[in-house]
Amino acid sequence: MDTAGKTPIGRPRGFDADAALERAMVVFWEQGYEGASLTELTAAMGITKTSMYAAFGNKEDLFRKALERYEEGPAAYVARALRQPTAREVATAFLAGSVGATTRPGCPSGCLGVQGSLAAGEAGRTARDTLTDWRDKGRLHLQDRFRRAVDEGDLPEGADPGLLARYLMTVANGIAVQAAGGAGRDELLQVADVALRNWPPA
């Protein structure tokens, strides 16, 4: 059969999927999961709902992909902080990174991981659970890093790695809420400095 001139199966999507996902991330960051309607999302992404479903799946799938994008971009400070040589430097970099991410110029204030589903009802339960798991994963990474610091003598033997990790996460989450409420970078860096005064000596 002569197929010359026919359109090949599996045509390119015709849009930049990475750029579209980046724009979806910003909408979720700004509006939260339930606040971000499909109309707003697809308008920001510059695609139709049909194209969105084909490329990213449903809204929950898109949200999970946007959260991964956030982790690799604005929230990449967490991975960088964990690589610092001492526990105190980990804590300092983690809180400074939290301030930087939540007061980032040109981006929504606050943290997608904290505010993404704070007000979510039953329809947003999956997104809320996804974010709870995401925050817990970050806390457990910190806990493991601080347990290693105790083993290496970088933290005192009586230090509680789990409590220190939860302390940092609680401060960082509070920073995110304050940033969303309009607190500035300098103010929040001062908060981080005060929080670190309670850090156990090596």
Rosetta silent file (secondary structure, phi, psi, omega in degrees, C-alpha in Angstrom):
SEQUENCE: MDTAGKTPIGRPRGFDADAALERAMVVFWEQGYEGASLTELTAAMGITKTSMYAAFGNKEDLFRKALERYEEGPAAYVARALRQPTAREVATAFLAGSVGATTRPGCPSGCLGVQGSLAAGEAGRTARDTLTDWRDKGRLHLQDRFRRAVDEGDLPEGADPGLLARYLMTVANGIAVQAAGGAGRDELLQVADVALRNWPPA
SCORE:     score description
SCORE:     0.000 S_00000001
   1 L     0.000  139.939 -179.570    0.000    0.000    0.000 S_00000001
   2 L   -86.588  113.335 -179.944    1.245    3.471   -0.847 S_00000001
   3 L  -107.370    9.745 -178.097    1.425    5.559    2.341 S_00000001
   4 L   -59.782  135.315  176.025    3.430    8.445    0.929 S_00000001
   5 L    88.927   -7.643  179.867    2.184   11.838    2.040 S_00000001
   6 L   -82.726  150.138  179.725    0.183   10.515    4.999 S_00000001
   7 L   -70.266  128.468 -178.996    0.672   12.060    8.447 S_00000001
   8 L   -66.533  149.730  176.581    2.803    9.748   10.603 S_00000001
   9 L   -70.662  146.462  178.135    1.284    8.224   13.710 S_00000001
  10 L    76.599   49.528  178.234    2.463    9.772   16.961 S_00000001
  11 L   -62.314  152.641  174.131    2.898   13.370   15.918 S_00000001
  12 L   -58.752  151.564 -176.826    4.847   15.659   18.279 S_00000001
  13 L   -62.293  -30.995 -179.682    2.675   17.342   20.870 S_00000001
  14 L    87.856   11.230  174.915    3.350   20.762   19.448 S_00000001
  15 L  -148.492  161.531 -178.689    4.168   22.390   22.794 S_00000001
  16 L   -85.222  104.569 -175.898    7.048   22.502   25.255 S_00000001
  17 H   -62.717  -37.970  179.587    6.039   20.034   27.974 S_00000001
  18 H   -64.181  -44.262  179.397    8.743   21.256   30.388 S_00000001
  19 H   -65.822  -38.929  179.323    7.650   24.879   30.056 S_00000001
  20 H   -64.518  -41.252  179.175    4.000   23.888   30.427 S_00000001
  21 H   -66.561  -38.036  177.188    4.771   21.926   33.598 S_00000001
  22 H   -59.800  -42.445 -179.668    6.746   24.859   34.989 S_00000001
  23 H   -69.727  -35.825  176.417    3.725   27.125   34.489 S_00000001
  24 H   -64.698  -39.929  177.898    1.406   24.554   36.075 S_00000001
  25 H   -57.545  -43.023 -179.435    3.733   24.397   39.086 S_00000001
  26 H   -65.113  -39.134  178.521    3.419   28.160   39.550 S_00000001
  27 H   -63.835  -46.657  177.871   -0.388   27.992   39.396 S_00000001
  28 H   -62.102  -40.168  179.784   -0.503   25.249   42.044 S_00000001
  29 H   -61.120  -41.762 -176.311    2.038   27.171   44.131 S_00000001
  30 H   -81.455  -39.753 -171.424   -0.068   30.305   43.989 S_00000001
  31 H  -102.276  -16.628 -170.938   -3.588   28.835   44.126 S_00000001
  32 L    80.760  171.715 -175.643   -3.178   25.527   45.971 S_00000001
  33 L   -66.193  -54.203 -176.825   -4.509   22.232   44.649 S_00000001
  34 L   -71.687  -31.423 -179.069   -8.232   22.907   44.938 S_00000001
  35 L   -71.028  -20.692 -179.292   -7.904   26.584   44.083 S_00000001
  36 L   -87.707  105.046  178.771   -6.235   25.779   40.760 S_00000001
  37 L   -79.560  158.647  176.957   -9.009   25.022   38.278 S_00000001
  38 H   -60.400  -35.131  178.683   -8.383   23.049   35.112 S_00000001
  39 H   -62.906  -45.646  178.799   -9.308   26.169   33.145 S_00000001
  40 H   -64.846  -41.947 -178.097   -6.634   28.216   34.950 S_00000001
  41 H   -63.287  -50.245 -177.285   -4.076   25.453   34.621 S_00000001
  42 H   -68.376  -32.619  176.890   -4.561   24.855   30.903 S_00000001
  43 H   -64.871  -44.654  179.276   -4.691   28.588   30.198 S_00000001
  44 H   -65.581  -37.033 -178.130   -1.382   29.100   31.991 S_00000001
  45 H   -77.511  -17.838 -179.936    0.116   26.068   30.254 S_00000001
  46 L    74.320   30.106 -178.876   -1.095   27.253   26.850 S_00000001
  47 L  -136.162  168.891  176.443   -2.718   23.924   25.994 S_00000001
  48 L   -85.230  165.427  177.067   -6.169   22.367   25.807 S_00000001
  49 H   -62.482  -37.638  178.919   -7.586   20.045   28.460 S_00000001
  50 H   -60.893  -43.676  178.795   -7.307   17.180   25.980 S_00000001
  51 H   -66.004  -36.953  179.110   -3.602   17.895   25.508 S_00000001
  52 H   -62.705  -48.106  179.549   -3.121   18.155   29.264 S_00000001
  53 H   -61.623  -40.196 -178.627   -4.692   14.752   29.885 S_00000001
  54 H   -66.682  -38.306 -174.481   -2.676   13.205   27.058 S_00000001
  55 H   -88.972  -35.340 -170.518    0.635   14.633   28.241 S_00000001
  56 H  -123.749  -11.089 -175.330    0.296   14.689   32.037 S_00000001
  57 L    91.112 -158.258 -178.385   -2.749   12.638   33.060 S_00000001
  58 L   -80.511 -174.308 -175.751   -5.502   13.988   35.301 S_00000001
  59 H   -62.235  -39.966  178.672   -5.226   16.903   37.721 S_00000001
  60 H   -63.816  -41.335  177.384   -3.803   14.733   40.510 S_00000001
  61 H   -62.666  -43.349  179.278   -1.154   13.365   38.151 S_00000001
  62 H   -62.283  -40.397  179.839   -0.297   16.879   37.020 S_00000001
  63 H   -63.100  -44.132  178.906   -0.011   18.018   40.632 S_00000001
  64 H   -62.084  -40.411  178.274    2.405   15.197   41.480 S_00000001
  65 H   -66.956  -37.888  178.296    4.539   16.065   38.451 S_00000001
  66 H   -66.027  -37.151  178.198    4.459   19.750   39.421 S_00000001
  67 H   -66.551  -39.254  175.000    5.580   18.844   42.950 S_00000001
  68 H   -61.193  -40.983  178.319    8.486   16.845   41.507 S_00000001
  69 H   -62.611  -41.154  178.926    9.369   19.898   39.433 S_00000001
  70 H   -64.033  -41.743  179.959    9.234   22.046   42.575 S_00000001
  71 H   -63.474  -36.963 -178.935   11.505   19.618   44.436 S_00000001
  72 H   -80.227  -19.346 -177.037   14.055   19.728   41.624 S_00000001
  73 L  -108.534  -98.776 -176.940   13.851   23.525   41.279 S_00000001
  74 H   -56.410  -33.285 -177.569   12.864   25.929   44.080 S_00000001
  75 H   -95.302   13.528  179.628   13.117   23.233   46.778 S_00000001
  76 H   -66.928  -11.666  178.093   16.471   21.849   45.612 S_00000001
  77 H   -60.897  -26.706 -178.725   18.013   23.618   48.604 S_00000001
  78 H   -63.190  -50.331  179.351   17.011   20.602   50.738 S_00000001
  79 H   -62.178  -38.560  178.975   19.320   18.218   48.875 S_00000001
  80 H   -65.692  -40.966 -179.184   22.109   20.809   48.915 S_00000001
  81 H   -62.716  -40.326 -177.685   21.709   21.341   52.667 S_00000001
  82 H   -63.985  -20.511 -179.671   21.941   17.608   53.374 S_00000001
  83 L   -87.920   -2.068  179.605   25.371   17.542   51.720 S_00000001
  84 L   -65.942  150.704 -170.148   26.868   20.097   54.116 S_00000001
  85 L   -73.213  -24.791  179.920   29.778   18.743   56.196 S_00000001
  86 L  -125.830  158.904 -179.163   28.387   19.379   59.708 S_00000001
  87 H   -61.653  -40.076  179.780   24.945   19.117   61.277 S_00000001
  88 H   -65.323  -39.159  177.413   24.918   22.798   62.143 S_00000001
  89 H   -67.348  -34.403  174.072   25.786   23.720   58.561 S_00000001
  90 H   -60.093  -49.757 -177.904   22.993   21.408   57.379 S_00000001
  91 H   -62.453  -43.245 -179.294   20.533   23.203   59.656 S_00000001
  92 H   -63.550  -46.776 -179.137   21.787   26.659   58.641 S_00000001
  93 H   -67.062  -35.309 -179.698   21.626   25.889   54.916 S_00000001
  94 H   -64.639  -48.135 -178.528   18.206   24.262   55.281 S_00000001
  95 H   -71.145  -39.098  177.093   16.607   27.268   56.980 S_00000001
  96 H   -63.515  -38.988  177.656   18.376   29.788   54.740 S_00000001
  97 H   -65.312  -37.819  177.412   17.209   27.787   51.728 S_00000001
  98 H   -61.959  -44.154  177.362   13.656   27.777   53.056 S_00000001
  99 H   -61.792  -46.200 -178.601   13.746   31.560   53.352 S_00000001
 100 H   -61.198  -42.400 -177.509   15.187   31.893   49.862 S_00000001
 101 H   -70.345  -34.710 -175.076   12.615   29.598   48.263 S_00000001
 102 H   -86.324   -9.399  177.737    9.623   31.175   49.990 S_00000001
 103 L  -124.356   30.081 -173.743   10.640   34.757   49.188 S_00000001
 104 L   -71.233  124.903  179.266   11.966   34.086   45.686 S_00000001
 105 L   -59.157  137.379  178.262   11.612   37.090   43.349 S_00000001
 106 L    81.297    2.101  179.205    9.199   36.474   40.506 S_00000001
 107 L  -122.871  161.536  175.215    7.591   33.480   42.230 S_00000001
 108 L   -60.142  149.441  175.673    4.583   33.122   44.556 S_00000001
 109 L   -75.266  153.871  178.889    5.350   33.714   48.225 S_00000001
 110 L    88.794 -166.280 -173.147    5.395   30.749   50.568 S_00000001
 111 L  -125.413  128.360  176.431    5.954   27.076   49.820 S_00000001
 112 H   -56.957  -39.104 -177.196    4.051   24.828   47.443 S_00000001
 113 H   -68.761  -22.489  179.307    4.726   21.910   49.786 S_00000001
 114 H   -96.218  -47.844 -172.670    3.104   23.668   52.751 S_00000001
 115 H   -91.391   -8.163 -173.495    0.292   25.689   51.230 S_00000001
 116 L   -55.511  -30.712 -178.923   -0.603   23.435   48.312 S_00000001
 117 L  -145.141   28.064 -179.903   -3.480   21.782   50.125 S_00000001
 118 L   -58.461  -37.271 -176.571   -3.863   23.437   53.541 S_00000001
 119 L  -103.509   16.191 -175.437   -7.477   24.317   52.775 S_00000001
 120 L   -71.979  136.019  175.097   -8.229   21.244   50.688 S_00000001
 121 L   -90.597 -155.240 -176.901  -11.503   19.460   51.334 S_00000001
 122 H   -59.433  -37.289 -178.159  -12.432   15.911   50.447 S_00000001
 123 H   -65.387  -23.376 -179.090  -11.753   16.503   46.747 S_00000001
 124 H  -101.871   14.388 -176.325   -8.186   17.459   47.606 S_00000001
 125 H   -59.165  -42.306 -179.049   -7.466   14.546   49.949 S_00000001
 126 H   -62.353  -42.882  178.072   -5.069   12.851   47.528 S_00000001
 127 H   -65.002  -40.500  179.301   -3.082   16.065   47.069 S_00000001
 128 H   -62.762  -42.863  178.733   -3.048   16.639   50.819 S_00000001
 129 H   -66.282  -37.626  178.215   -1.763   13.103   51.418 S_00000001
 130 H   -60.712  -43.591 -178.934    0.834   13.544   48.672 S_00000001
 131 H   -71.224  -35.983  175.885    2.154   16.698   50.352 S_00000001
 132 H   -60.521  -45.959  178.561    2.141   15.085   53.798 S_00000001
 133 H   -63.123  -38.945 -179.139    4.257   12.244   52.425 S_00000001
 134 H   -64.293  -45.063  179.079    6.536   14.742   50.667 S_00000001
 135 H   -66.257  -39.053  179.087    7.147   16.730   53.850 S_00000001
 136 H   -63.908  -37.066  178.497    7.686   13.526   55.853 S_00000001
 137 H   -61.216  -43.616  178.010   10.271   12.378   53.320 S_00000001
 138 H   -62.624  -42.263  179.421   12.207   15.609   53.840 S_00000001
 139 H   -63.287  -41.475 -179.007   12.008   15.240   57.612 S_00000001
 140 H   -67.830  -34.218  175.192   13.271   11.645   57.456 S_00000001
 141 H   -63.017  -42.934  177.100   16.218   12.686   55.269 S_00000001
 142 H   -63.333  -43.720 -179.906   17.156   15.267   57.906 S_00000001
 143 H   -58.859  -45.519  179.394   16.704   12.703   60.670 S_00000001
 144 H   -62.772  -39.432 -179.848   19.021   10.236   58.932 S_00000001
 145 H   -65.918  -39.088 -178.826   21.620   12.959   58.395 S_00000001
 146 H   -75.511  -29.417  174.335   21.527   13.968   62.067 S_00000001
 147 H   -64.221  -40.172  176.801   21.723   10.342   63.192 S_00000001
 148 H   -64.232  -37.369  179.176   24.931   10.076   61.195 S_00000001
 149 H   -64.092  -37.275  176.064   26.155   13.280   62.841 S_00000001
 150 H   -64.456  -46.048 -179.197   25.601   11.705   66.285 S_00000001
 151 H   -60.470  -33.839 -177.638   27.481    8.563   65.198 S_00000001
 152 L   -87.570   -3.805 -179.169   30.378   10.705   63.945 S_00000001
 153 L    82.269    8.839  178.168   30.515   12.826   67.110 S_00000001
 154 L   -77.444  -26.230  171.750   29.410   15.950   65.247 S_00000001
 155 L  -117.674  149.835 -179.588   26.317   16.107   67.496 S_00000001
 156 L   -61.539  153.652 -175.027   26.387   15.217   71.220 S_00000001
 157 L   -57.992  -32.819 -177.942   25.540   11.646   72.114 S_00000001
 158 L   -84.668    0.612 -178.796   22.290   12.661   73.805 S_00000001
 159 L   -68.278  143.850 -179.207   20.969   14.604   70.807 S_00000001
 160 L  -102.761  102.993 -177.085   17.667   13.335   69.365 S_00000001
 161 H   -57.471  -39.352  179.949   17.944   13.231   65.535 S_00000001
 162 H   -65.408  -41.529  179.675   14.182   12.855   65.092 S_00000001
 163 H   -67.971  -40.936  178.739   13.400   15.812   67.335 S_00000001
 164 H   -63.430  -40.900  178.833   16.017   18.015   65.648 S_00000001
 165 H   -64.597  -43.334  179.905   14.622   17.133   62.209 S_00000001
 166 H   -67.659  -35.517  177.164   11.058   17.911   63.305 S_00000001
 167 H   -60.091  -48.827 -179.736   12.223   21.155   64.905 S_00000001
 168 H   -63.198  -42.312  179.931   13.799   22.317   61.645 S_00000001
 169 H   -64.150  -38.846  179.542   10.764   21.290   59.598 S_00000001
 170 H   -64.619  -43.717  178.025    8.434   23.120   61.990 S_00000001
 171 H   -64.242  -44.756 -179.289   10.499   26.309   61.761 S_00000001
 172 H   -62.834  -40.793  177.581   10.725   26.015   57.964 S_00000001
 173 H   -64.626  -38.630  176.541    6.968   25.473   57.653 S_00000001
 174 H   -65.148  -38.746  175.983    6.373   28.512   59.841 S_00000001
 175 H   -58.758  -43.277 -179.552    8.733   30.530   57.662 S_00000001
 176 H   -61.996  -43.175  179.343    6.675   29.508   54.625 S_00000001
 177 H   -65.257  -42.488  179.026    3.408   30.619   56.238 S_00000001
 178 H   -64.308  -40.497  178.630    4.956   33.927   57.321 S_00000001
 179 H   -62.126  -42.421  178.857    6.349   34.507   53.825 S_00000001
 180 H   -63.387  -26.837  178.687    2.912   33.888   52.323 S_00000001
 181 L   -86.222    0.098  174.376    1.567   36.491   54.740 S_00000001
 182 L   111.050   -0.994  178.701    4.012   39.110   53.496 S_00000001
 183 L   -64.959  141.867 -176.708    7.066   38.756   55.754 S_00000001
 184 L   -88.518  168.384 -176.771   10.262   39.783   53.990 S_00000001
 185 H   -59.991  -46.179 -177.507   13.495   37.897   53.437 S_00000001
 186 H   -62.033  -42.920  178.012   15.530   39.865   55.982 S_00000001
 187 H   -59.900  -44.178 -175.470   12.918   39.356   58.711 S_00000001
 188 H   -73.459  -30.842  173.687   12.747   35.642   58.050 S_00000001
 189 H   -65.231  -34.353  175.829   16.525   35.231   57.997 S_00000001
 190 H   -65.628  -39.649  176.388   16.508   36.779   61.475 S_00000001
 191 H   -60.342  -45.159  178.714   13.923   34.199   62.541 S_00000001
 192 H   -60.349  -41.390  179.076   16.187   31.440   61.206 S_00000001
 193 H   -61.820  -43.209  179.513   19.135   32.881   63.128 S_00000001
 194 H   -63.943  -42.745 -179.521   17.129   32.916   66.375 S_00000001
 195 H   -59.861  -36.140 -176.734   15.967   29.332   65.798 S_00000001
 196 H   -77.342   -9.752  175.705   19.580   28.181   65.402 S_00000001
 197 L   -65.600  -22.166  179.360   20.559   29.613   68.798 S_00000001
 198 L   -90.031    4.003 -177.333   18.956   26.502   70.282 S_00000001
 199 L   -70.260  134.756 -177.550   21.089   24.160   68.168 S_00000001
 200 L   -66.112  142.327  178.092   23.092   21.719   70.315 S_00000001
 201 L   -71.679  156.700  179.904   26.855   22.270   70.386 S_00000001
 202 L   -68.583    0.000    0.000   29.111   19.639   68.870 S_00000001
